[in-house]
């Protein structure tokens, strides 16, 4: 893993989130890009654009933020980017070959029932970038066990498993595969590919209404340090949550969640 992207908002969790990002980046040997995305505005009634002011203030904000964490030996680059959130993230990810994007859950949401706020939910739902959702205030620790929950073991996208492979290799993690049979199950969904089989330590099959219910049922027995799920066209994140905000009753986690992209 070479490059990790960390979009930063103005949440109270920003310092904690950035410290986790640094610690994780050091563990996997990655470079860290800390960015803030802003839109272009024109002051009403004048021809004075204020985007230059926003850019300058955003850059200073990022520098101040980075100065408050222990960057250790990690190469940290700060950037401010102008444009729409999703398109800008996709563009910068392709330009600098981002392997993973780190997302904090609620960002500016103050509602206790919210797991992913509008911004973080939009990143998870609308981008195709592999992501790691880090719970608020979570302190980095080695990933000894990963619970991977899927309702289909078929991966059509090339290198979809790469982030999981890197994490497993760096931490020598045990990967416990949970195959969740839902009402949408099709014959062959549980035919595990060779690439995935090579990573898996153990496999469990369960029958539940949703993948998340399967996770809840088997979470305690696995006691994982990381949860791994897949973003598919009509799957874990896309179909169920029509809005960008994701409520805790639909999904939540007290440990980091690695979101693989199964989209083509």
Phi, psi and omega per residue, in radians:
X1 nan 2.125 -3.033
X2 -1.789 -0.770 -3.011
X3 -2.281 2.254 3.106
X4 -2.076 2.364 -3.119
X5 -1.848 2.324 3.125
X6 -2.207 1.700 3.043
X7 -1.260 2.356 -3.072
X8 -2.072 2.327 3.040
X9 -1.882 -2.557 -3.120
X10 -2.069 0.492 -3.094
X11 -1.276 2.813 3.108
X12 -1.246 -0.233 -3.090
X13 -1.638 0.062 -2.999
X14 -1.012 -0.763 -3.097
X15 -1.170 -0.805 3.121
X16 -1.058 -0.745 -3.131
X17 -1.126 -0.747 -3.136
X18 -1.177 -0.640 3.113
X19 -1.130 -0.705 3.077
X20 -1.078 -0.749 -3.129
X21 -1.037 -0.743 3.116
X22 -1.111 -0.825 -3.123
X23 -1.085 -0.720 3.132
X24 -1.176 -0.764 3.136
X25 -1.064 -0.709 3.118
X26 -1.115 -0.702 -3.104
X27 -1.160 -0.587 -3.106
X28 -1.780 0.022 3.095
X29 1.245 0.688 -3.063
X30 -1.919 2.769 3.014
X31 -1.567 2.535 -3.055
X32 -1.968 2.210 3.058
X33 -1.916 1.947 3.138
X34 -1.737 2.067 -3.026
X35 -2.262 2.778 2.968
X36 -2.340 2.260 -3.105
X37 -1.776 2.308 3.110
X38 -2.339 2.698 3.106
X39 -1.599 2.915 3.119
X40 -1.621 2.265 3.132
X41 -2.166 2.653 2.991
X42 -2.148 2.249 -3.100
X43 -1.100 2.259 -3.094
X44 -0.999 2.309 3.075
X45 1.435 0.028 3.133
X46 -2.369 3.024 3.084
X47 -1.845 0.236 -3.080
X48 -1.541 1.989 3.088
X49 -1.388 2.404 -3.115
X50 -1.862 0.168 -3.114
X51 -1.158 -0.511 3.107
X52 -1.170 -0.646 3.106
X53 -1.177 -0.766 3.132
X54 -1.079 -0.747 -3.138
X55 -1.066 -0.786 -3.122
X56 -1.129 -0.747 -3.132
X57 -1.209 -0.654 3.127
X58 -1.138 -0.734 3.140
X59 -1.120 -0.724 3.124
X60 -1.147 -0.675 3.110
X61 -1.051 -0.775 -3.133
X62 -1.146 -0.729 3.125
X63 -1.103 -0.731 3.108
X64 -1.115 -0.695 -3.139
X65 -1.106 -0.826 -3.126
X66 -1.100 -0.587 -3.126
X67 -1.170 -0.281 -3.085
X68 -1.649 -0.012 3.122
X69 -2.062 2.801 3.086
X70 -1.515 1.827 -3.071
X71 -1.408 -0.159 3.068
X72 0.927 -2.243 -3.129
X73 -1.772 0.199 -3.062
X74 -1.403 2.368 3.059
X75 -1.406 1.915 -3.089
X76 -1.904 2.171 3.120
X77 -1.999 2.287 3.109
X78 -1.886 2.417 -3.126
X79 -2.529 2.520 2.959
X80 -1.933 2.396 -3.052
X81 -2.230 2.424 -3.094
X82 -1.778 2.258 3.087
X83 2.497 -3.039 3.088
X84 -1.244 2.576 -3.017
X85 -1.009 -1.025 -3.037
X86 -1.116 -0.874 -3.124
X87 -1.074 -0.690 -3.122
X88 -1.176 -0.741 3.118
X89 -1.119 -0.733 3.112
X90 -1.105 -0.731 -3.101
X91 -1.151 -0.859 -3.112
X92 -1.181 -0.541 3.125
X93 -1.151 -0.668 3.099
X94 -1.288 -0.669 -3.063
X95 -1.150 -0.729 -3.090
X96 -1.933 0.266 3.021
X97 0.984 1.076 -3.138
X98 -1.311 2.328 3.123
X99 -1.625 -0.484 -3.040
X100 -2.752 2.510 3.069
X101 -2.030 2.265 3.137
X102 -1.674 2.240 -3.040
X103 -2.147 2.358 2.994
X104 -1.620 2.554 -2.944
X105 -1.097 -1.200 -2.911
X106 -1.591 -0.257 -3.026
X107 0.794 -1.919 -3.039
X108 -1.624 0.005 -3.117
X109 -1.228 2.362 3.127
X110 -1.894 0.070 -3.124
X111 -1.449 2.204 -3.089
X112 -1.123 -0.460 -3.093
X113 -1.408 -0.093 -3.105
X114 -1.592 2.270 3.035
X115 -1.646 -0.923 3.053
X116 -1.994 2.169 3.097
X117 -1.302 -3.076 -3.065
X118 -1.055 -0.747 -3.095
X119 -1.229 -0.903 -3.133
X120 -1.148 -0.648 3.100
X121 -1.117 -0.671 3.111
X122 -1.127 -0.710 3.124
X123 -1.085 -0.808 -3.112
X124 -1.185 -0.752 -3.017
X125 -1.405 -0.656 -2.951
X126 -1.796 -0.265 3.093
X127 -1.684 2.889 3.108
X128 -1.900 0.259 -3.080
X129 -1.479 2.280 3.032
X130 -0.965 2.429 -3.024
X131 -2.333 2.718 3.015
X132 -2.193 1.992 3.102
X133 -1.553 2.108 -3.069
X134 -1.905 2.082 -3.136
X135 -0.987 2.649 -3.138
X136 -1.036 2.242 3.089
X137 1.321 0.127 -3.088
X138 -1.248 2.281 3.140
X139 -1.683 2.327 -3.075
X140 -1.045 2.429 2.985
X141 -2.621 2.704 -3.136
X142 -0.983 2.517 -3.103
X143 -1.604 1.683 -3.090
X144 -1.471 -0.628 -3.104
X145 -2.341 2.318 3.107
X146 -2.068 2.218 3.024
X147 -1.721 1.986 -3.137
X148 -1.833 2.000 -3.091
X149 -1.929 2.119 3.139
X150 -2.443 2.677 3.010
X151 -1.774 -0.079 3.017
X152 -2.593 2.305 3.140
X153 -1.625 0.217 -3.129
X154 -1.608 2.163 3.123
X155 -2.098 1.988 -3.113
X156 -1.600 -0.394 -3.108
X157 -1.416 2.321 3.112
X158 -1.118 2.371 3.114
X159 1.108 0.373 3.135
X160 -1.062 -0.541 -3.090
X161 -1.547 -0.035 -3.016
X162 -0.969 -0.825 3.130
X163 -1.029 -0.708 3.112
X164 -1.145 -0.729 3.122
X165 -1.051 -0.724 -3.122
X166 -1.162 -0.814 3.131
X167 -1.083 -0.788 -3.133
X168 -1.068 -0.718 -3.115
X169 -1.215 -0.770 -3.088
X170 -1.152 -0.682 -3.063
X171 -1.803 -0.034 -3.079
X172 0.950 0.789 -3.039
X173 -1.332 2.601 2.939
X174 -1.477 2.239 3.135
X175 -1.887 1.934 3.122
X176 -1.710 1.979 -3.076
X177 -1.544 2.213 3.097
X178 -1.961 1.921 3.114
X179 -1.619 1.981 -3.044
X180 -1.791 1.991 3.129
X181 -1.512 1.973 3.120
X182 -1.909 -3.091 3.137
X183 -1.131 -0.326 -3.124
X184 -1.619 0.166 -3.116
X185 -1.055 2.380 3.072
X186 -2.157 2.591 3.130
X187 -0.976 2.243 -3.136
X188 1.745 -0.193 -3.124
X189 -1.062 -0.495 -3.089
X190 -1.730 0.271 3.034
X191 -1.388 1.728 -3.048
X192 -1.256 2.239 3.139
X193 -1.206 2.786 -3.133
X194 -1.054 -0.730 -3.124
X195 -1.046 -0.719 3.141
X196 -1.309 -0.703 -3.134
X197 -1.001 -0.634 -3.137
X198 -1.145 -0.408 -3.113
X199 -1.583 -0.432 -2.939
X200 -1.398 2.323 3.073
X201 -1.579 -0.744 3.126
X202 -2.555 2.727 -3.132
X203 -2.279 2.316 3.096
X204 -2.219 2.399 3.081
X205 -1.916 2.328 -3.133
X206 -2.399 2.823 3.124
X207 -2.140 2.050 -3.096
X208 -2.521 2.861 3.126
X209 -1.176 -0.631 3.141
X210 -2.415 2.855 3.078
X211 -1.086 -0.699 -3.123
X212 -1.094 -0.673 3.093
X213 -1.121 -0.625 3.059
X214 -1.108 -0.706 3.099
X215 -1.080 -0.807 -3.133
X216 -1.043 -0.691 -3.103
X217 -1.180 -0.613 -3.013
X218 -1.933 0.081 -3.077
X219 -1.098 -0.885 -3.040
X220 -1.112 -0.703 -3.105
X221 -1.194 -0.440 3.125
X222 -1.590 -0.516 -3.134
X223 0.799 1.001 -3.052
X224 -1.372 2.782 3.017
X225 -1.665 -0.271 3.130
X226 -2.631 2.478 3.057
X227 -1.846 2.399 3.125
X228 -2.132 2.203 3.101
X229 -2.296 3.057 -3.058
X230 -2.176 2.332 3.041
X231 -1.552 1.971 -3.139
X232 -2.082 3.011 -3.066
X233 -1.040 -0.770 3.100
X234 -2.243 0.741 -2.978
X235 -2.019 -2.363 -2.895
X236 -0.962 -0.705 -3.078
X237 -1.925 -0.350 -2.951
X238 -1.510 -0.949 -2.990
X239 -1.266 -0.822 -2.969
X240 -1.200 -0.683 -3.053
X241 -1.785 1.622 -3.088
X242 -1.248 -0.466 3.103
X243 -1.717 2.791 -3.132
X244 -1.212 -0.589 3.095
X245 -1.214 2.341 -3.135
X246 -2.065 2.154 -3.073
X247 -1.513 2.675 -3.129
X248 -1.116 -0.490 3.138
X249 -1.192 -0.415 3.112
X250 -1.553 -0.639 3.103
X251 -2.954 2.431 3.003
X252 -2.792 2.859 3.139
X253 -2.706 2.490 3.100
X254 -1.664 -0.011 3.114
X255 -2.194 2.853 3.113
X256 -1.012 2.487 3.139
X257 -2.045 2.041 3.082
X258 -1.547 2.092 -3.105
X259 -1.858 1.878 3.099
X260 -1.446 2.671 3.114
X261 -1.762 1.932 3.097
X262 -1.624 0.037 -3.138
X263 -1.324 2.574 3.128
X264 -1.213 nan nan
